[in-house]
């Protein structure tokens, strides 16, 4: 039972005692007693909450060649998949959960041939490297900006810009590093001090912990592993529960899904986390393989029968005249499962309004007189302006709140700390950025309550009522030898910025001036701070909104009379998007590593290696797809590229189609209000019923065939996770297999297309 917090022996100076008098404790005496109490608390926390990280800290497998190579191989597979789906709809995923599962399964299958067992911290490295490689198609602009520059830029805009493979690789290498470096200094603040939850990172760590939880056999070793797993589960559970989240937040289309959090009174078996880890991971691998094969076979059949990509489920007239058809792709059903019911239904709302109401209206009124599927003169292009206004409104309100929220929540603490330093005359400590000199995983020296640690472990219903107090506890941090030194961060940051400037200058020459590149990098740094905080709190990295705000800002400083205004606008947005994406992915991985006791230094180097390889691979894969297939065309419509180019033209003063400005303004006002409602309703039951602007906009600018398939996936997720109340890890594994199956066989289809193998 938790002790009574009202009877704490140590009272703060200036507080009232039980008789209503002000305590008059001598400063020196109080400081000694406080330090003694803090030492006891730290010792207890080190021995309990820190047991799992400390156990992992003793390992020498934080960075291994075998884990790096396996992560690179998995990442290449994800890179092909993300390029394929990104060019179709703009959808990209880091696939952290399947990466951990595939890496674990591989090392399990070769366990008899390796010298030492595959460890949890090695699996953290596998997911870090794989995610870095796999997300480079988005991070380097190969699903949006590059198609816009290569295929959509008009001659009067000094386009199109056709770049060879060599220049694409130079461009990709130039922008793939600085965002990773930006994330490292933020780790201590957002993970250690503020303890932001980063739900996807926490979920990945939970999966890794379950997979590795009982592989030492019986005896003391197994018991020790099991104790560490239970401690980890409690820490992960508290990290998720502290925000009032149960499962994945709605609106997350880029992050991995988060398994439903464990309830305080629930037994592990009630959440599907069986203690029989061997059968558990085998079942997941079997499910992944079955889904992979089903999706792969369907994708291969779809190459020979391309009509399967557009089934007229609502009749031929609607499919032919208004593009209302279904693409029954297992991969897009899988995407819908990962996105969840709220996001997919909001997308379906966007498709209904855009393609069911606005498209026929624009066509009948003569605002979009061309064929419906034409971007320039048809309603397909007309409704993009409406979706763009919705995205901008959502982005401005959301990012504005991200700026305001930390000031409201943490401003008083910073002011109090400042006053305390002024009172003590220790102003220099405010600008000290050195690493804490830990000998092991230990709490940071922050102001903490002197109540015993037992008061702070959320293990019973009574203790759960004191959740707010537990959030004030410092997190445990890695030893100094595991951290990235400030000197390394400073050197790599300068080098990455120099490489970025030089590479862009080599590729684009005088098209974009040096000051514009530097300003774009600075904006990327500032906006990535907001992106990281949004990711930590909501599991959604608003990279699309960040890029649009950068484009809007550059429209103010680059005159529309500049013949390269559109190109500069696109490149500046790409730089900011890349920085925000890399910083967010790095922080999710660091959260996973923190929970598992992995060395941040090893993850940093793994991310840098993965980014370098991913930049080269993604440039080559992009060139491969665009040289074989028609872009934009039937298979790759590159809707994200049109959103990029339309935004650049809009903010640089180019005209809109008839009546598009009026409808866009109205839609922007409506969804600005909707975004405010979503912010106010966070954590409330009605939050999911308020449409999210980004999801609605995505449903508008993608053709209905993709959205309908995703909606089916959302229904599957709703049925399994909400209606039946089951743990969602199995359906996420299923969805991952469906996505990877189509992504892998798309390589075979690419070969068939390059050989001009005929369709049936």
C-alpha positions in Angstrom: 0.0 0.0 0.0 1.4 3.4 -0.9 2.4 5.6 2.1 0.4 8.7 2.8 1.9 11.5 0.7 0.6 14.1 3.1 2.9 13.0 5.9 6.2 13.5 4.0 8.9 14.3 6.5 10.6 16.8 4.2 8.7 20.0 3.5 9.7 22.7 1.0 10.9 26.0 2.4 8.0 28.3 2.7 5.3 25.6 2.9 3.0 25.4 5.9 3.3 22.7 8.5 0.4 20.8 10.1 -0.2 23.7 12.5 -0.5 26.2 9.8 2.9 27.8 10.5 5.6 28.4 7.9 8.5 26.0 8.1 11.8 27.6 8.9 14.3 24.9 8.1 17.9 26.0 7.7 19.0 25.9 4.0 22.1 23.8 4.7 20.2 21.3 6.9 17.4 21.0 4.4 19.9 20.5 1.6 21.7 17.7 3.5 18.4 15.9 4.2 17.2 16.4 0.7 20.4 14.9 -0.7 20.2 12.0 1.6 16.6 11.3 0.6 17.5 11.7 -3.1 20.4 9.2 -2.8 18.1 6.6 -1.2 15.5 7.2 -4.0 18.1 7.0 -6.7 19.5 3.7 -5.3 16.0 2.2 -5.2 15.2 3.4 -8.7 18.5 2.1 -10.0 17.9 -1.3 -8.5 14.3 -1.7 -9.8 13.3 0.5 -12.7 16.8 0.5 -14.1 17.4 -3.2 -13.9 16.6 -4.0 -17.5 18.7 -1.2 -19.0 21.6 -2.0 -16.6 21.4 -5.6 -17.7 21.6 -4.6 -21.3 24.4 -2.1 -20.6 26.7 -4.8 -19.7 26.4 -6.4 -23.1 29.0 -5.7 -25.8 26.6 -6.3 -28.7 25.1 -2.8 -29.0 26.7 -2.4 -32.4 27.5 -5.5 -34.5 28.3 -6.0 -38.1 25.8 -8.9 -38.4 22.9 -6.8 -37.1 23.9 -3.9 -39.3 24.0 -6.1 -42.4 20.6 -7.7 -41.6 19.1 -4.3 -41.0 20.4 -3.1 -44.4 18.9 -6.1 -46.2 15.5 -5.6 -44.6 15.7 -1.9 -45.2 16.3 -2.4 -49.0 13.2 -4.5 -49.2 11.2 -1.8 -47.4 12.8 0.8 -49.6 11.5 -0.9 -52.8 8.1 -1.3 -51.2 7.9 2.4 -50.1 9.0 3.7 -53.5 6.3 1.6 -55.2 3.5 2.7 -52.8 4.9 6.2 -52.5 4.7 6.8 -56.3 1.2 5.5 -56.3 -0.4 7.3 -53.3 2.4 9.0 -51.3 2.2 6.4 -48.5 5.5 5.4 -46.7 6.1 3.4 -43.6 9.2 2.6 -41.5 7.9 -0.9 -40.8 9.7 -1.1 -37.4 7.6 -3.9 -36.1 8.0 -6.3 -39.0 11.7 -5.4 -39.1 12.1 -6.6 -35.5 10.2 -9.7 -36.2 12.0 -10.6 -39.4 15.4 -9.9 -37.8 14.5 -12.1 -34.8 13.3 -14.9 -37.0 16.4 -14.9 -39.2 18.8 -15.1 -36.2 16.6 -17.8 -34.6 16.8 -19.8 -37.8 20.7 -19.6 -37.9 21.1 -19.9 -34.1 23.1 -23.1 -34.3 25.7 -21.5 -36.7 26.4 -18.3 -34.8 28.8 -17.9 -31.8 26.6 -15.9 -29.5 22.9 -15.4 -29.3 21.0 -12.5 -30.9 20.3 -10.0 -28.2 17.5 -7.4 -27.7 19.9 -4.5 -28.2 21.0 -6.0 -31.5 17.4 -6.2 -32.6 17.0 -2.5 -31.7 19.9 -1.8 -34.1 18.3 -3.9 -36.8 15.1 -1.9 -36.6 17.0 1.4 -36.6 19.1 0.6 -39.7 16.1 -0.9 -41.5 13.9 2.1 -40.8 16.7 4.5 -41.9 17.1 2.7 -45.3 13.3 2.1 -45.8 12.1 5.7 -45.3 14.7 7.4 -47.6 12.2 7.4 -50.6 10.2 10.0 -48.7 13.2 11.6 -46.9 15.0 12.3 -50.2 11.8 13.5 -52.0 11.5 10.6 -54.4 7.8 10.2 -54.0 6.9 13.9 -54.2 9.4 16.6 -55.0 11.6 14.8 -57.5 8.6 13.6 -59.7 7.4 17.2 -59.6 10.7 18.5 -60.8 11.3 15.7 -63.3 7.8 15.5 -64.9 5.5 18.3 -63.9 7.6 21.5 -64.0 6.6 23.6 -67.0 9.0 25.1 -69.6 8.1 28.7 -68.4 9.2 27.5 -64.9 12.6 26.4 -66.4 11.5 22.8 -66.4 11.3 19.9 -66.5 14.6 19.1 -64.7 15.8 15.7 -65.8 18.5 14.4 -63.5 20.7 11.3 -64.1 21.2 8.6 -61.5 24.5 10.2 -60.4 23.0 13.5 -59.6 20.0 11.9 -57.8 22.4 10.1 -55.6 24.4 13.3 -54.8 21.1 15.1 -54.0 20.0 12.2 -51.7 23.3 12.0 -49.9 23.3 15.7 -49.3 19.9 15.8 -47.5 19.9 12.5 -45.7 22.1 13.3 -42.6 21.4 16.6 -40.9 18.0 15.6 -39.6 19.5 12.6 -37.8 22.0 14.9 -36.1 19.3 17.4 -35.1 17.5 14.6 -33.1 20.4 13.7 -30.9 20.5 16.8 -28.6 16.7 16.6 -28.3 16.8 13.1 -26.8 17.7 14.2 -23.3 14.8 16.7 -23.1 12.0 14.8 -24.7 12.8 11.2 -23.7 14.7 11.6 -20.4 13.2 14.7 -18.8 9.7 15.1 -20.3 9.3 11.4 -21.0 7.2 11.8 -24.1 5.6 8.5 -25.0 6.5 8.0 -28.7 3.9 5.3 -29.0 5.4 3.5 -32.0 8.8 3.4 -30.5 7.4 2.1 -27.2 5.3 -0.5 -29.1 8.4 -1.7 -31.1 10.3 -2.1 -27.8 7.4 -4.1 -26.3 7.5 -6.4 -29.3 11.3 -6.9 -29.0 11.0 -7.4 -25.2 8.3 -10.2 -25.8 10.3 -11.8 -28.5 13.5 -12.0 -26.5 11.8 -12.5 -23.1 12.5 -16.2 -22.6 15.3 -17.5 -24.7 17.8 -18.4 -22.0 16.1 -21.6 -20.9 15.2 -22.5 -17.4 17.0 -21.6 -14.2 18.3 -18.3 -12.8 19.1 -16.9 -16.2 15.5 -17.4 -17.4 14.1 -16.0 -14.1 16.3 -12.9 -14.5 15.2 -12.4 -18.1 11.6 -12.7 -17.0 12.0 -10.2 -14.2 13.6 -7.7 -16.6 10.7 -8.3 -19.1 8.1 -7.6 -16.4 9.9 -4.4 -15.4 10.1 -3.3 -19.1 6.4 -4.0 -19.5 5.5 -1.8 -16.6 7.7 1.0 -17.9 6.2 0.7 -21.4 2.7 0.5 -19.9 3.2 3.6 -17.8 4.7 5.5 -20.7 1.5 4.9 -22.8 -1.0 5.3 -19.9 0.4 8.7 -18.8 -1.2 10.3 -21.9 -4.5 8.7 -21.6 -4.0 6.7 -24.8 -5.3 3.2 -25.3 -3.9 1.9 -28.5 -2.9 3.9 -31.6 -4.0 7.5 -31.8 -6.2 8.3 -34.7 -4.8 10.2 -37.6 -1.5 8.5 -37.8 -0.8 7.5 -41.3 3.0 7.3 -41.2 3.8 5.6 -37.9 3.6 1.9 -37.0 0.5 0.9 -35.1 0.7 0.7 -31.3 -0.4 -2.5 -29.6 -3.1 -1.9 -27.0 -1.6 -1.0 -23.7 -1.8 -3.5 -20.8 -4.2 -2.7 -18.1 -3.0 -2.5 -14.6 -5.1 -5.4 -13.4 -4.7 -7.5 -16.5 -2.7 -10.7 -16.6 -0.3 -11.0 -19.6 -2.4 -13.8 -21.0 -5.4 -11.6 -21.2 -3.5 -9.3 -23.6 -2.3 -12.1 -25.8 1.2 -11.8 -24.5 1.8 -15.5 -23.9 4.7 -16.5 -21.8 5.5 -19.2 -24.3 7.6 -16.9 -26.4 8.8 -19.6 -28.7 5.4 -20.5 -30.0 4.4 -16.8 -30.0 7.1 -15.7 -32.4 6.7 -18.7 -34.6 3.0 -18.0 -34.9 3.7 -14.4 -35.9 6.3 -15.5 -38.5 3.8 -18.0 -39.9 1.1 -15.4 -40.1 3.5 -12.9 -41.8 4.6 -15.5 -44.4 1.0 -16.5 -45.2 0.0 -12.9 -45.7 3.2 -12.3 -47.8 2.4 -15.2 -50.1 -1.2 -14.2 -50.6 -0.3 -10.7 -51.5 2.6 -11.7 -53.7 0.5 -14.1 -55.7 -2.2 -11.6 -56.2 0.3 -8.9 -57.3 1.8 -11.2 -59.9 -1.7 -12.1 -61.2 -2.5 -8.4 -61.3 0.4 -7.8 -63.7 -1.1 -10.1 -66.3 -4.7 -9.0 -65.6 -4.3 -5.2 -65.0 -8.1 -4.8 -65.0 -8.0 -6.1 -61.4 -6.7 -2.7 -60.3 -10.0 -1.1 -61.1 -13.1 -3.2 -60.4 -16.4 -1.4 -61.1 -18.1 -2.3 -57.9 -20.6 0.5 -58.2 -21.3 -0.1 -61.9 -19.5 0.7 -65.1 -20.9 4.3 -65.5 -19.6 5.4 -62.1 -16.2 3.7 -62.7 -15.7 5.0 -66.2 -17.1 8.5 -65.8 -16.3 9.4 -62.2 -13.5 6.9 -61.3 -15.5 5.2 -58.5 -13.9 1.8 -58.7 -12.1 -0.5 -56.2 -8.5 -1.6 -56.3 -8.7 -4.8 -54.1 -5.0 -4.8 -53.4 -4.1 -6.7 -50.3 -1.4 -4.2 -49.6 -3.8 -1.3 -49.5 -6.1 -3.3 -47.2 -3.0 -3.8 -45.0 -2.3 0.0 -45.0 -5.9 0.5 -43.8 -5.4 -1.9 -41.0 -2.3 0.0 -39.9 -3.9 3.4 -40.2 -6.9 2.3 -38.2 -10.6 2.9 -38.5 -10.7 6.6 -37.6 -8.1 7.6 -40.2 -9.5 5.4 -43.0 -13.1 6.6 -42.4 -11.9 10.2 -42.5 -10.2 9.4 -45.8 -13.4 7.9 -47.0 -15.2 11.1 -46.0 -12.7 13.0 -48.1 -13.2 10.7 -51.1 -17.0 11.0 -50.8 -17.0 14.8 -50.6 -14.3 15.2 -53.2 -15.2 12.6 -55.8 -18.9 12.2 -55.0 -19.9 15.8 -54.6 -17.2 18.3 -55.7 -16.0 16.5 -58.8 -19.5 16.2 -60.4 -20.3 19.8 -59.3 -17.1 21.2 -60.9 -17.7 19.3 -64.1 -21.4 20.3 -64.4 -20.6 24.0 -63.7 -17.8 24.2 -66.2 -15.1 24.9 -63.6 -13.3 21.8 -64.7 -14.3 21.2 -68.3 -11.8 18.5 -69.1 -12.0 14.7 -68.5 -12.4 13.8 -64.9 -9.0 12.1 -64.7 -7.1 15.1 -66.1 -4.9 17.0 -63.6 -4.7 20.2 -65.5 -8.3 20.7 -66.8 -10.3 18.0 -65.2 -12.0 17.8 -61.8 -9.2 15.5 -60.6 -7.0 18.6 -60.6 -9.7 21.0 -59.4 -10.4 19.2 -56.2 -6.7 19.0 -55.3 -6.9 22.8 -54.6 -9.6 22.1 -52.0 -7.6 19.3 -50.4 -4.5 21.6 -50.4 -6.5 24.3 -48.5 -7.6 21.7 -46.0 -4.0 20.5 -45.5 -2.7 24.1 -45.0 -5.4 25.0 -42.5 -4.8 21.8 -40.5 -1.0 22.4 -40.6 -1.1 26.0 -39.5 -3.4 25.3 -36.6 -1.7 22.1 -35.5 1.8 23.5 -35.7 0.8 26.7 -34.1 -0.6 24.7 -31.1 2.7 22.8 -31.0 4.5 26.1 -30.5 2.1 27.3 -27.9 1.7 24.1 -25.9 5.2 23.7 -24.6 5.1 27.4 -23.5 1.9 26.8 -21.5 2.9 23.4 -20.1 6.6 23.9 -19.4 7.0 27.6 -19.3 6.4 27.9 -15.5 9.0 25.2 -14.8 11.6 26.9 -16.9 10.8 30.3 -15.2 11.1 28.6 -11.8 14.4 27.0 -12.7 15.7 30.3 -14.0 14.7 32.1 -10.7 16.3 29.3 -8.7 19.6 29.6 -10.6 19.5 33.4 -10.2 18.9 33.0 -6.4 21.8 30.5 -6.1 24.1 32.5 -8.4 24.6 29.5 -10.7 23.7 31.1 -14.0 26.4 29.2 -15.9 24.6 25.9 -15.3 21.8 27.2 -17.6 24.1 27.0 -20.6 25.9 23.7 -19.7 25.4 21.1 -22.3 27.8 18.5 -21.1 26.9 14.8 -20.8 26.0 13.6 -17.4 28.8 11.6 -16.0 27.0 8.4 -15.1 28.7 5.2 -14.3 25.6 3.3 -15.2 21.9 3.8 -16.0 20.9 6.2 -13.3 18.3 9.0 -12.8 19.2 12.5 -13.9 19.8 15.0 -11.1 16.5 16.9 -11.3 14.2 18.2 -8.6 12.1 15.3 -7.5 9.8 14.6 -4.6 11.4 13.1 -1.6 8.6 10.5 -1.3 9.8 6.9 -1.5 10.1 5.3 -4.9 7.4 2.8 -3.8 4.9 5.7 -4.1 5.8 6.1 -7.8 5.4 2.6 -9.2 2.0 2.3 -10.8 1.2 -1.3 -9.8 -2.2 -0.9 -8.0 -5.4 1.0 -8.6 -4.6 3.2 -5.6 -1.2 4.1 -7.0 -2.7 4.8 -10.4 -4.6 7.7 -8.9 -1.2 9.4 -8.4 -0.2 9.1 -12.0 0.6 12.8 -12.2 3.2 12.5 -9.5 4.9 9.6 -11.2 5.3 11.7 -14.4 7.6 14.1 -12.4 10.1 11.4 -11.8 13.3 11.5 -13.8 13.9 8.8 -16.3 17.0 6.6 -16.2 19.6 7.5 -18.7 22.5 5.6 -20.4 26.0 5.7 -19.1 28.2 8.4 -20.7 30.2 5.9 -22.7 26.9 5.0 -24.5 25.9 8.5 -25.4 26.9 10.6 -28.4 29.3 13.2 -27.2 28.6 16.9 -27.8 31.8 17.2 -29.8 30.7 14.5 -32.2 27.3 16.1 -32.6 28.8 19.5 -33.3 31.3 18.1 -35.9 28.8 15.9 -37.7 26.2 18.7 -37.7 28.6 21.1 -39.4 29.8 18.5 -41.9 26.2 17.4 -42.7 25.2 21.0 -43.4 28.2 21.6 -45.6 27.6 18.4 -47.5 23.9 19.4 -48.0 24.9 22.9 -49.4 27.6 21.5 -51.7 25.5 18.6 -53.0 22.5 20.9 -53.8 24.9 23.3 -55.5 26.5 20.5 -57.6 23.1 19.2 -58.7 21.1 22.4 -59.3 23.9 25.0 -59.7 22.7 28.6 -59.7 19.0 27.6 -59.6 18.9 28.0 -55.9 21.1 30.5 -54.0 23.3 29.6 -51.0 21.3 31.8 -48.6 18.1 30.0 -49.6 19.7 26.6 -48.8 20.9 27.8 -45.4 17.5 29.3 -44.6 15.8 26.1 -45.5 18.1 24.1 -43.2 17.5 26.5 -40.4 13.7 26.2 -40.9 14.1 22.4 -41.0 15.8 22.6 -37.6 13.1 24.8 -36.0 10.2 22.8 -37.6 11.7 19.5 -36.7 11.5 20.5 -33.1 7.8 20.8 -33.5 7.6 17.6 -35.5 9.5 15.6 -32.8 7.2 16.9 -30.1 4.1 16.1 -32.2 5.4 12.6 -32.8 6.2 12.0 -29.2 2.7 13.1 -28.1 0.4 11.9 -30.9 2.5 9.4 -32.9 2.0 11.6 -36.0 5.0 13.4 -37.6 3.4 16.3 -39.5 6.0 16.3 -42.2 3.5 17.3 -44.9 2.4 20.3 -43.0 6.0 21.3 -42.2 6.9 21.2 -45.8 3.9 23.3 -46.8 4.7 25.9 -44.2 8.2 26.1 -45.6 6.8 26.6 -49.1 4.5 29.3 -47.7 7.5 31.0 -46.0 9.7 30.9 -49.0 6.9 32.5 -51.1 7.4 35.6 -48.9 11.1 35.9 -49.4 11.5 34.7 -53.0 9.8 37.1 -55.4 7.4 35.5 -57.9 9.2 37.3 -60.7 12.2 35.1 -60.1 12.2 32.6 -63.0 13.3 29.8 -60.6 10.7 30.6 -57.9 8.8 27.4 -58.2 12.0 25.3 -58.2 13.4 27.1 -55.1 10.1 26.6 -53.4 10.0 22.9 -54.0 13.6 22.3 -53.0 13.2 24.3 -49.8 10.1 22.3 -48.8 12.0 19.1 -49.6 14.8 20.1 -47.2 12.5 20.9 -44.4 10.5 17.7 -44.9 13.6 15.6 -44.9 15.0 17.1 -41.7 11.7 16.6 -39.9 11.2 13.1 -41.1 14.8 12.0 -40.1 14.6 13.7 -36.7 11.3 12.0 -36.0 12.4 8.5 -37.1 15.6 8.8 -35.1 13.7 9.8 -32.0 11.3 6.9 -32.3 14.3 4.6 -32.5 15.9 6.3 -29.6 12.8 5.7 -27.5 12.8 2.0 -28.4 16.5 1.9 -27.5 16.0 3.7 -24.2 13.3 1.2 -23.1 15.5 -1.7 -24.1 18.8 -0.3 -22.7 20.5 0.0 -26.1 23.3 2.5 -26.6 22.2 5.7 -28.2 25.7 6.0 -29.8 25.2 2.6 -31.6 21.8 3.7 -32.8 23.2 7.0 -34.1 25.9 5.3 -36.1 23.4 2.7 -37.3 21.0 5.5 -38.5 23.8 7.3 -40.3 24.9 4.1 -42.1 21.3 3.3 -43.0 20.7 6.8 -44.2 23.7 6.7 -46.5 22.9 3.3 -48.0 19.2 4.3 -48.2 20.0 7.5 -50.1 21.9 5.5 -52.7 19.4 2.7 -53.0 16.3 5.0 -53.1 17.8 7.1 -55.9 18.6 4.0 -57.9 15.1 2.4 -57.3 13.4 5.7 -58.2 15.3 5.9 -61.4 14.5 2.3 -62.1 10.7 2.7 -61.7 10.5 5.9 -63.6 12.5 4.6 -66.5 10.3 1.5 -67.0 6.9 2.9 -66.2 5.1 6.0 -67.5 5.1 8.7 -64.8 2.5 10.1 -64.3 0.6 7.1 -65.7 -1.9 4.4 -64.9 0.1 2.7 -62.2 2.1 5.6 -60.8 -0.2 8.7 -60.7 2.2 10.5 -58.3 -0.6 12.5 -56.6 1.8 13.8 -53.9 3.9 15.4 -56.7 0.9 17.3 -57.9 0.2 18.5 -54.4 3.8 19.8 -54.2 3.7 21.6 -57.5 0.3 23.0 -57.0 1.4 24.4 -53.6 4.4 26.0 -55.2 2.4 27.6 -57.9 -0.3 28.8 -55.5 2.1 30.5 -53.1 4.1 32.0 -55.9 1.1 33.8 -57.2 -0.1 31.7 -60.1 -3.8 31.6 -60.8 -6.3 29.0 -59.7 -9.0 27.3 -61.7 -12.5 29.0 -61.7 -14.2 29.0 -58.3 -11.4 27.0 -56.7 -10.3 29.9 -54.5 -13.8 30.4 -53.0 -14.3 26.7 -52.3 -10.7 26.4 -51.0 -11.2 29.3 -48.6 -14.5 27.8 -47.3 -12.9 24.4 -46.8 -9.9 25.9 -45.1 -12.1 27.8 -42.6 -14.2 24.7 -41.9 -11.2 22.5 -41.2 -9.4 25.2 -39.2 -12.3 25.0 -36.9 -12.3 21.2 -37.0 -8.6 21.1 -36.1 -9.3 23.4 -33.1 -12.0 21.0 -32.0 -9.7 18.0 -32.3 -7.1 19.8 -30.2 -9.7 20.7 -27.5 -11.1 17.2 -27.6 -7.9 15.2 -27.3 -8.5 12.2 -25.0 -12.3 12.7 -25.1 -14.7 10.1 -26.5 -15.9 12.4 -29.4 -12.3 13.2 -30.6 -12.3 10.4 -33.3 -15.6 11.7 -34.7 -14.1 15.1 -35.7 -12.6 14.7 -39.2 -8.8 15.1 -39.3 -7.8 17.6 -42.0 -4.8 15.6 -43.4 -6.8 12.4 -43.6 -9.7 14.1 -45.4 -7.3 15.8 -47.8 -5.5 12.5 -48.6 -8.9 11.0 -49.4 -9.6 13.8 -51.8 -6.4 13.9 -53.8 -6.1 10.1 -54.2 -8.6 8.4 -56.5 -11.3 6.4 -54.7 -10.0 3.0 -55.7 -7.2 3.3 -53.1 -9.3 4.8 -50.4 -12.0 2.1 -50.7 -9.4 -0.6 -50.2 -8.0 1.2 -47.1 -11.5 1.6 -45.7 -11.8 -2.2 -45.9 -8.6 -2.5 -43.9 -10.0 0.0 -41.4 -13.1 -2.1 -41.0 -11.0 -5.2 -40.4 -9.0 -3.3 -37.7 -12.3 -2.0 -36.1 -13.8 -5.5 -36.1 -10.7 -7.2 -34.6 -9.5 -4.5 -32.1 -12.7 -2.8 -31.0 -15.7 -5.1 -31.7 -14.0 -8.2 -30.6 -11.6 -6.5 -28.2 -8.6 -8.5 -29.2 -4.9 -7.5 -29.0 -4.0 -5.9 -32.3 -0.5 -7.3 -32.8 -1.6 -10.2 -35.0 -3.5 -7.9 -37.4 -0.5 -5.6 -37.6 1.7 -8.5 -38.5 -0.9 -9.6 -41.1 -1.0 -6.1 -42.6 2.8 -6.0 -42.7 2.9 -9.2 -44.6 0.3 -8.0 -47.1 2.3 -4.8 -47.7 5.7 -6.5 -48.0 4.3 -9.1 -50.3 3.1 -6.6 -53.0 6.2 -4.5 -52.5 8.6 -7.4 -53.1 6.7 -8.8 -56.1 6.6 -5.3 -57.6 10.3 -5.9 -58.3 9.4 -8.9 -60.3 6.7 -7.0 -62.1 9.3 -4.3 -62.8 11.5 -6.8 -64.5 8.5 -8.2 -66.5 7.6 -4.7 -67.6 11.2 -3.8 -68.6 11.2 -7.0 -70.7 7.9 -6.0 -72.2 6.1 -9.2 -71.2 2.6 -8.7 -72.5 -0.5 -8.6 -70.4 -3.4 -11.0 -70.9 
